[in-house]
Amino acid sequence: MCVLSAEIPPGLRGLPYGIYPTCGIYNTDRFSYNKLFNWYPNAIFTPSTYNEVQYVLQQCINNHLSFYVRSGGHCSEQTIPRGYIIDLRNFTSIVPDTNTNTVTIGAGCRLGDVISTLGAINYAIPTGTCPSVGLSGLALGGGIGLLVRNFGLTCDSIISMQVLTANNGLITVSQDSFPDLFWALRGGGHNSYGIVLEYTFQMYYIPTVSMLELRWDWDPKTFYEVYNAWQKWVTTLPPTISAEAVFKYKNGRARLSVNALKVGAEPFTEWEDVFLPYHPSSELLYTGNYLGAAEIFASNYTYPFSKAKSKYFFKPLPKGGVDVAIQYMNLLQNEQCPYETFWEFGAGKPGAIANFKTAYFPRQAFGYAFVFIYWPNESQETAALNLINATYRQMEPFTSPYSYNNLTDYDLGANYLHAYYGSHVDRLIQIKNVYDPDNIFNWTQGIPLKYIPKSPLTELIQQKYCPHQ
């Protein structure tokens, strides 16, 4: 048995599902996806049953311990320098029911397993395609992917959840049972109201899709023209087609990609008149099942350190914003920077996913701008962060004040609530006070108990960007 730290309460010592600082696997398991955060939790617990989760949670409550719930470990920024981790990695059941078109999924599942299991029977739920991302974190924060325009966000397909609350009781949360909590958890639920252990989703029969990937090698003029063509094109598309534009730099080479997915068996030809005149350097058009398309889109980044930032925009990105992304690529290309980094843009008709009512705020956005950077060596941290922060600041004047809460960004400081949740902040705090009045579930960017006074400027900003929410 491992030698335990004296500060661990007796009730949490020697658990068979405990990983303690002197255990051999501790130094592997204490890390999450982003190695930028080098924390040393007092212990990590990997329960396999609801009763075991309840036991650990009760011990944390009784001993006034700080803790963090981890499902996939893909959160871009971590918050547990000490304290305890409740890791849900063992809750991995995936049980589809084709009679009801529903699927029950454990909170420890990752997207790769979900997509593969459902794809084998030609079903899917709307998610991203990075296989290592945890489904739970994605769903609780919204969930953007290439099925979004047809089926909504990941959280929009949730039918019910099994939730362990602050009083350590297990409840079923749905539109008919605890509807206020159901609203909050779908888009604002990260570690603020309880521990979600299981989800039931509506799933969708998708036997055939077409996937498009076009690439252009580095040329500033072409990049600008293609981006503008893409941005106009997406406003004309039916809901069955979702598309993104990505400015990417890797291995000393910058390029632009247009990626798109069309649901259904009809030939995917809508792109030809728009993009063939720009002579893409490579074309990939796949037609088959959704599983095959998701595997092509799947992204795995090998560099251990990373940073992500995000912005929404509520009208087409103007020339100045596009220039920011092009200048960023130009700088990287000229200086041959040792990073992998990209600006990712998604867009469509404003309000295309606005018919769902959840805590996800920016439904009226025209699009989003996400920027990521990955680097191989710890010594490169300062330079990499300076680089991404500089391009982000340059992009800000051309976007909105709002950001995506699934791309956790501590640089937002005290403004994170309004950046992530806009006019939903008050309601989220009210619900927090009902279900977690002692703030058992808390973290750096969680939902607090106290109201934050609104300024007239905040009110004006919300009316400008989301007047009907």
Secondary structure as a PSIPRED ss2 file (coil, helix, strand):
# PSIPRED VFORMAT (PSIPRED V4.0)

   1 M C   1.000  0.000  0.000
   2 C C   1.000  0.000  0.000
   3 V C   1.000  0.000  0.000
   4 L C   1.000  0.000  0.000
   5 S C   1.000  0.000  0.000
   6 A C   1.000  0.000  0.000
   7 E C   1.000  0.000  0.000
   8 I C   1.000  0.000  0.000
   9 P C   1.000  0.000  0.000
  10 P H   0.000  1.000  0.000
  11 G H   0.000  1.000  0.000
  12 L H   0.000  1.000  0.000
  13 R C   1.000  0.000  0.000
  14 G C   1.000  0.000  0.000
  15 L C   1.000  0.000  0.000
  16 P C   1.000  0.000  0.000
  17 Y C   1.000  0.000  0.000
  18 G E   0.000  0.000  1.000
  19 I E   0.000  0.000  1.000
  20 Y C   1.000  0.000  0.000
  21 P C   1.000  0.000  0.000
  22 T C   1.000  0.000  0.000
  23 C C   1.000  0.000  0.000
  24 G C   1.000  0.000  0.000
  25 I C   1.000  0.000  0.000
  26 Y H   0.000  1.000  0.000
  27 N H   0.000  1.000  0.000
  28 T H   0.000  1.000  0.000
  29 D H   0.000  1.000  0.000
  30 R C   1.000  0.000  0.000
  31 F C   1.000  0.000  0.000
  32 S C   1.000  0.000  0.000
  33 Y C   1.000  0.000  0.000
  34 N C   1.000  0.000  0.000
  35 K C   1.000  0.000  0.000
  36 L C   1.000  0.000  0.000
  37 F C   1.000  0.000  0.000
  38 N C   1.000  0.000  0.000
  39 W C   1.000  0.000  0.000
  40 Y C   1.000  0.000  0.000
  41 P C   1.000  0.000  0.000
  42 N C   1.000  0.000  0.000
  43 A E   0.000  0.000  1.000
  44 I E   0.000  0.000  1.000
  45 F E   0.000  0.000  1.000
  46 T C   1.000  0.000  0.000
  47 P C   1.000  0.000  0.000
  48 S C   1.000  0.000  0.000
  49 T C   1.000  0.000  0.000
  50 Y H   0.000  1.000  0.000
  51 N H   0.000  1.000  0.000
  52 E H   0.000  1.000  0.000
  53 V H   0.000  1.000  0.000
  54 Q H   0.000  1.000  0.000
  55 Y H   0.000  1.000  0.000
  56 V H   0.000  1.000  0.000
  57 L H   0.000  1.000  0.000
  58 Q H   0.000  1.000  0.000
  59 Q H   0.000  1.000  0.000
  60 C H   0.000  1.000  0.000
  61 I H   0.000  1.000  0.000
  62 N H   0.000  1.000  0.000
  63 N C   1.000  0.000  0.000
  64 H C   1.000  0.000  0.000
  65 L C   1.000  0.000  0.000
  66 S C   1.000  0.000  0.000
  67 F E   0.000  0.000  1.000
  68 Y E   0.000  0.000  1.000
  69 V E   0.000  0.000  1.000
  70 R E   0.000  0.000  1.000
  71 S C   1.000  0.000  0.000
  72 G C   1.000  0.000  0.000
  73 G C   1.000  0.000  0.000
  74 H C   1.000  0.000  0.000
  75 C C   1.000  0.000  0.000
  76 S C   1.000  0.000  0.000
  77 E C   1.000  0.000  0.000
  78 Q C   1.000  0.000  0.000
  79 T C   1.000  0.000  0.000
  80 I C   1.000  0.000  0.000
  81 P C   1.000  0.000  0.000
  82 R C   1.000  0.000  0.000
  83 G C   1.000  0.000  0.000
  84 Y E   0.000  0.000  1.000
  85 I E   0.000  0.000  1.000
  86 I E   0.000  0.000  1.000
  87 D E   0.000  0.000  1.000
  88 L C   1.000  0.000  0.000
  89 R C   1.000  0.000  0.000
  90 N C   1.000  0.000  0.000
  91 F C   1.000  0.000  0.000
  92 T C   1.000  0.000  0.000
  93 S C   1.000  0.000  0.000
  94 I E   0.000  0.000  1.000
  95 V E   0.000  0.000  1.000
  96 P E   0.000  0.000  1.000
  97 D E   0.000  0.000  1.000
  98 T C   1.000  0.000  0.000
  99 N C   1.000  0.000  0.000
 100 T C   1.000  0.000  0.000
 101 N C   1.000  0.000  0.000
 102 T E   0.000  0.000  1.000
 103 V E   0.000  0.000  1.000
 104 T E   0.000  0.000  1.000
 105 I E   0.000  0.000  1.000
 106 G E   0.000  0.000  1.000
 107 A C   1.000  0.000  0.000
 108 G C   1.000  0.000  0.000
 109 C C   1.000  0.000  0.000
 110 R E   0.000  0.000  1.000
 111 L H   0.000  1.000  0.000
 112 G H   0.000  1.000  0.000
 113 D H   0.000  1.000  0.000
 114 V H   0.000  1.000  0.000
 115 I H   0.000  1.000  0.000
 116 S H   0.000  1.000  0.000
 117 T H   0.000  1.000  0.000
 118 L H   0.000  1.000  0.000
 119 G H   0.000  1.000  0.000
 120 A C   1.000  0.000  0.000
 121 I C   1.000  0.000  0.000
 122 N C   1.000  0.000  0.000
 123 Y E   0.000  0.000  1.000
 124 A E   0.000  0.000  1.000
 125 I C   1.000  0.000  0.000
 126 P C   1.000  0.000  0.000
 127 T C   1.000  0.000  0.000
 128 G C   1.000  0.000  0.000
 129 T C   1.000  0.000  0.000
 130 C C   1.000  0.000  0.000
 131 P C   1.000  0.000  0.000
 132 S C   1.000  0.000  0.000
 133 V C   1.000  0.000  0.000
 134 G E   0.000  0.000  1.000
 135 L H   0.000  1.000  0.000
 136 S H   0.000  1.000  0.000
 137 G H   0.000  1.000  0.000
 138 L H   0.000  1.000  0.000
 139 A H   0.000  1.000  0.000
 140 L H   0.000  1.000  0.000
 141 G H   0.000  1.000  0.000
 142 G C   1.000  0.000  0.000
 143 G C   1.000  0.000  0.000
 144 I C   1.000  0.000  0.000
 145 G C   1.000  0.000  0.000
 146 L C   1.000  0.000  0.000
 147 L C   1.000  0.000  0.000
 148 V H   0.000  1.000  0.000
 149 R H   0.000  1.000  0.000
 150 N H   0.000  1.000  0.000
 151 F H   0.000  1.000  0.000
 152 G C   1.000  0.000  0.000
 153 L C   1.000  0.000  0.000
 154 T H   0.000  1.000  0.000
 155 C H   0.000  1.000  0.000
 156 D H   0.000  1.000  0.000
 157 S H   0.000  1.000  0.000
 158 I E   0.000  0.000  1.000
 159 I E   0.000  0.000  1.000
 160 S E   0.000  0.000  1.000
 161 M E   0.000  0.000  1.000
 162 Q E   0.000  0.000  1.000
 163 V E   0.000  0.000  1.000
 164 L E   0.000  0.000  1.000
 165 T C   1.000  0.000  0.000
 166 A C   1.000  0.000  0.000
 167 N C   1.000  0.000  0.000
 168 N C   1.000  0.000  0.000
 169 G C   1.000  0.000  0.000
 170 L E   0.000  0.000  1.000
 171 I E   0.000  0.000  1.000
 172 T E   0.000  0.000  1.000
 173 V E   0.000  0.000  1.000
 174 S E   0.000  0.000  1.000
 175 Q C   1.000  0.000  0.000
 176 D C   1.000  0.000  0.000
 177 S C   1.000  0.000  0.000
 178 F C   1.000  0.000  0.000
 179 P H   0.000  1.000  0.000
 180 D H   0.000  1.000  0.000
 181 L H   0.000  1.000  0.000
 182 F H   0.000  1.000  0.000
 183 W H   0.000  1.000  0.000
 184 A H   0.000  1.000  0.000
 185 L H   0.000  1.000  0.000
 186 R H   0.000  1.000  0.000
 187 G H   0.000  1.000  0.000
 188 G H   0.000  1.000  0.000
 189 G C   1.000  0.000  0.000
 190 H C   1.000  0.000  0.000
 191 N C   1.000  0.000  0.000
 192 S C   1.000  0.000  0.000
 193 Y C   1.000  0.000  0.000
 194 G C   1.000  0.000  0.000
 195 I E   0.000  0.000  1.000
 196 V E   0.000  0.000  1.000
 197 L E   0.000  0.000  1.000
 198 E E   0.000  0.000  1.000
 199 Y E   0.000  0.000  1.000
 200 T E   0.000  0.000  1.000
 201 F E   0.000  0.000  1.000
 202 Q E   0.000  0.000  1.000
 203 M C   1.000  0.000  0.000
 204 Y E   0.000  0.000  1.000
 205 Y E   0.000  0.000  1.000
 206 I C   1.000  0.000  0.000
 207 P C   1.000  0.000  0.000
 208 T C   1.000  0.000  0.000
 209 V E   0.000  0.000  1.000
 210 S E   0.000  0.000  1.000
 211 M E   0.000  0.000  1.000
 212 L E   0.000  0.000  1.000
 213 E E   0.000  0.000  1.000
 214 L E   0.000  0.000  1.000
 215 R E   0.000  0.000  1.000
 216 W E   0.000  0.000  1.000
 217 D E   0.000  0.000  1.000
 218 W C   1.000  0.000  0.000
 219 D C   1.000  0.000  0.000
 220 P H   0.000  1.000  0.000
 221 K H   0.000  1.000  0.000
 222 T H   0.000  1.000  0.000
 223 F H   0.000  1.000  0.000
 224 Y H   0.000  1.000  0.000
 225 E H   0.000  1.000  0.000
 226 V H   0.000  1.000  0.000
 227 Y H   0.000  1.000  0.000
 228 N H   0.000  1.000  0.000
 229 A H   0.000  1.000  0.000
 230 W H   0.000  1.000  0.000
 231 Q H   0.000  1.000  0.000
 232 K H   0.000  1.000  0.000
 233 W H   0.000  1.000  0.000
 234 V H   0.000  1.000  0.000
 235 T H   0.000  1.000  0.000
 236 T H   0.000  1.000  0.000
 237 L C   1.000  0.000  0.000
 238 P C   1.000  0.000  0.000
 239 P C   1.000  0.000  0.000
 240 T C   1.000  0.000  0.000
 241 I E   0.000  0.000  1.000
 242 S E   0.000  0.000  1.000
 243 A E   0.000  0.000  1.000
 244 E E   0.000  0.000  1.000
 245 A E   0.000  0.000  1.000
 246 V E   0.000  0.000  1.000
 247 F E   0.000  0.000  1.000
 248 K E   0.000  0.000  1.000
 249 Y E   0.000  0.000  1.000
 250 K E   0.000  0.000  1.000
 251 N C   1.000  0.000  0.000
 252 G C   1.000  0.000  0.000
 253 R E   0.000  0.000  1.000
 254 A E   0.000  0.000  1.000
 255 R E   0.000  0.000  1.000
 256 L E   0.000  0.000  1.000
 257 S E   0.000  0.000  1.000
 258 V E   0.000  0.000  1.000
 259 N E   0.000  0.000  1.000
 260 A E   0.000  0.000  1.000
 261 L E   0.000  0.000  1.000
 262 K E   0.000  0.000  1.000
 263 V E   0.000  0.000  1.000
 264 G C   1.000  0.000  0.000
 265 A C   1.000  0.000  0.000
 266 E C   1.000  0.000  0.000
 267 P C   1.000  0.000  0.000
 268 F C   1.000  0.000  0.000
 269 T C   1.000  0.000  0.000
 270 E C   1.000  0.000  0.000
 271 W C   1.000  0.000  0.000
 272 E H   0.000  1.000  0.000
 273 D H   0.000  1.000  0.000
 274 V H   0.000  1.000  0.000
 275 F H   0.000  1.000  0.000
 276 L H   0.000  1.000  0.000
 277 P H   0.000  1.000  0.000
 278 Y H   0.000  1.000  0.000
 279 H C   1.000  0.000  0.000
 280 P C   1.000  0.000  0.000
 281 S C   1.000  0.000  0.000
 282 S E   0.000  0.000  1.000
 283 E E   0.000  0.000  1.000
 284 L E   0.000  0.000  1.000
 285 L E   0.000  0.000  1.000
 286 Y E   0.000  0.000  1.000
 287 T E   0.000  0.000  1.000
 288 G E   0.000  0.000  1.000
 289 N C   1.000  0.000  0.000
 290 Y H   0.000  1.000  0.000
 291 L H   0.000  1.000  0.000
 292 G H   0.000  1.000  0.000
 293 A H   0.000  1.000  0.000
 294 A H   0.000  1.000  0.000
 295 E H   0.000  1.000  0.000
 296 I H   0.000  1.000  0.000
 297 F H   0.000  1.000  0.000
 298 A C   1.000  0.000  0.000
 299 S C   1.000  0.000  0.000
 300 N C   1.000  0.000  0.000
 301 Y C   1.000  0.000  0.000
 302 T C   1.000  0.000  0.000
 303 Y C   1.000  0.000  0.000
 304 P C   1.000  0.000  0.000
 305 F E   0.000  0.000  1.000
 306 S E   0.000  0.000  1.000
 307 K E   0.000  0.000  1.000
 308 A E   0.000  0.000  1.000
 309 K E   0.000  0.000  1.000
 310 S E   0.000  0.000  1.000
 311 K E   0.000  0.000  1.000
 312 Y E   0.000  0.000  1.000
 313 F E   0.000  0.000  1.000
 314 F C   1.000  0.000  0.000
 315 K C   1.000  0.000  0.000
 316 P C   1.000  0.000  0.000
 317 L C   1.000  0.000  0.000
 318 P C   1.000  0.000  0.000
 319 K H   0.000  1.000  0.000
 320 G H   0.000  1.000  0.000
 321 G H   0.000  1.000  0.000
 322 V H   0.000  1.000  0.000
 323 D H   0.000  1.000  0.000
 324 V H   0.000  1.000  0.000
 325 A H   0.000  1.000  0.000
 326 I H   0.000  1.000  0.000
 327 Q H   0.000  1.000  0.000
 328 Y H   0.000  1.000  0.000
 329 M H   0.000  1.000  0.000
 330 N H   0.000  1.000  0.000
 331 L H   0.000  1.000  0.000
 332 L H   0.000  1.000  0.000
 333 Q H   0.000  1.000  0.000
 334 N H   0.000  1.000  0.000
 335 E H   0.000  1.000  0.000
 336 Q C   1.000  0.000  0.000
 337 C C   1.000  0.000  0.000
 338 P C   1.000  0.000  0.000
 339 Y C   1.000  0.000  0.000
 340 E E   0.000  0.000  1.000
 341 T E   0.000  0.000  1.000
 342 F E   0.000  0.000  1.000
 343 W E   0.000  0.000  1.000
 344 E E   0.000  0.000  1.000
 345 F E   0.000  0.000  1.000
 346 G E   0.000  0.000  1.000
 347 A E   0.000  0.000  1.000
 348 G C   1.000  0.000  0.000
 349 K C   1.000  0.000  0.000
 350 P C   1.000  0.000  0.000
 351 G C   1.000  0.000  0.000
 352 A C   1.000  0.000  0.000
 353 I C   1.000  0.000  0.000
 354 A C   1.000  0.000  0.000
 355 N C   1.000  0.000  0.000
 356 F C   1.000  0.000  0.000
 357 K C   1.000  0.000  0.000
 358 T C   1.000  0.000  0.000
 359 A C   1.000  0.000  0.000
 360 Y C   1.000  0.000  0.000
 361 F C   1.000  0.000  0.000
 362 P C   1.000  0.000  0.000
 363 R C   1.000  0.000  0.000
 364 Q C   1.000  0.000  0.000
 365 A C   1.000  0.000  0.000
 366 F C   1.000  0.000  0.000
 367 G E   0.000  0.000  1.000
 368 Y E   0.000  0.000  1.000
 369 A E   0.000  0.000  1.000
 370 F E   0.000  0.000  1.000
 371 V E   0.000  0.000  1.000
 372 F E   0.000  0.000  1.000
 373 I E   0.000  0.000  1.000
 374 Y E   0.000  0.000  1.000
 375 W E   0.000  0.000  1.000
 376 P C   1.000  0.000  0.000
 377 N C   1.000  0.000  0.000
 378 E H   0.000  1.000  0.000
 379 S H   0.000  1.000  0.000
 380 Q H   0.000  1.000  0.000
 381 E H   0.000  1.000  0.000
 382 T H   0.000  1.000  0.000
 383 A H   0.000  1.000  0.000
 384 A H   0.000  1.000  0.000
 385 L H   0.000  1.000  0.000
 386 N H   0.000  1.000  0.000
 387 L H   0.000  1.000  0.000
 388 I H   0.000  1.000  0.000
 389 N H   0.000  1.000  0.000
 390 A H   0.000  1.000  0.000
 391 T H   0.000  1.000  0.000
 392 Y H   0.000  1.000  0.000
 393 R H   0.000  1.000  0.000
 394 Q H   0.000  1.000  0.000
 395 M H   0.000  1.000  0.000
 396 E H   0.000  1.000  0.000
 397 P H   0.000  1.000  0.000
 398 F H   0.000  1.000  0.000
 399 T C   1.000  0.000  0.000
 400 S C   1.000  0.000  0.000
 401 P C   1.000  0.000  0.000
 402 Y C   1.000  0.000  0.000
 403 S C   1.000  0.000  0.000
 404 Y C   1.000  0.000  0.000
 405 N C   1.000  0.000  0.000
 406 N C   1.000  0.000  0.000
 407 L C   1.000  0.000  0.000
 408 T C   1.000  0.000  0.000
 409 D C   1.000  0.000  0.000
 410 Y H   0.000  1.000  0.000
 411 D H   0.000  1.000  0.000
 412 L H   0.000  1.000  0.000
 413 G H   0.000  1.000  0.000
 414 A H   0.000  1.000  0.000
 415 N H   0.000  1.000  0.000
 416 Y H   0.000  1.000  0.000
 417 L H   0.000  1.000  0.000
 418 H H   0.000  1.000  0.000
 419 A H   0.000  1.000  0.000
 420 Y H   0.000  1.000  0.000
 421 Y H   0.000  1.000  0.000
 422 G H   0.000  1.000  0.000
 423 S H   0.000  1.000  0.000
 424 H H   0.000  1.000  0.000
 425 V H   0.000  1.000  0.000
 426 D H   0.000  1.000  0.000
 427 R H   0.000  1.000  0.000
 428 L H   0.000  1.000  0.000
 429 I H   0.000  1.000  0.000
 430 Q H   0.000  1.000  0.000
 431 I H   0.000  1.000  0.000
 432 K H   0.000  1.000  0.000
 433 N H   0.000  1.000  0.000
 434 V H   0.000  1.000  0.000
 435 Y H   0.000  1.000  0.000
 436 D C   1.000  0.000  0.000
 437 P C   1.000  0.000  0.000
 438 D C   1.000  0.000  0.000
 439 N C   1.000  0.000  0.000
 440 I C   1.000  0.000  0.000
 441 F C   1.000  0.000  0.000
 442 N C   1.000  0.000  0.000
 443 W C   1.000  0.000  0.000
 444 T C   1.000  0.000  0.000
 445 Q C   1.000  0.000  0.000
 446 G C   1.000  0.000  0.000
 447 I C   1.000  0.000  0.000
 448 P C   1.000  0.000  0.000
 449 L C   1.000  0.000  0.000
 450 K C   1.000  0.000  0.000
 451 Y C   1.000  0.000  0.000
 452 I C   1.000  0.000  0.000
 453 P C   1.000  0.000  0.000
 454 K C   1.000  0.000  0.000
 455 S C   1.000  0.000  0.000
 456 P H   0.000  1.000  0.000
 457 L H   0.000  1.000  0.000
 458 T H   0.000  1.000  0.000
 459 E H   0.000  1.000  0.000
 460 L H   0.000  1.000  0.000
 461 I H   0.000  1.000  0.000
 462 Q H   0.000  1.000  0.000
 463 Q H   0.000  1.000  0.000
 464 K H   0.000  1.000  0.000
 465 Y H   0.000  1.000  0.000
 466 C C   1.000  0.000  0.000
 467 P C   1.000  0.000  0.000
 468 H C   1.000  0.000  0.000
 469 Q C   1.000  0.000  0.000
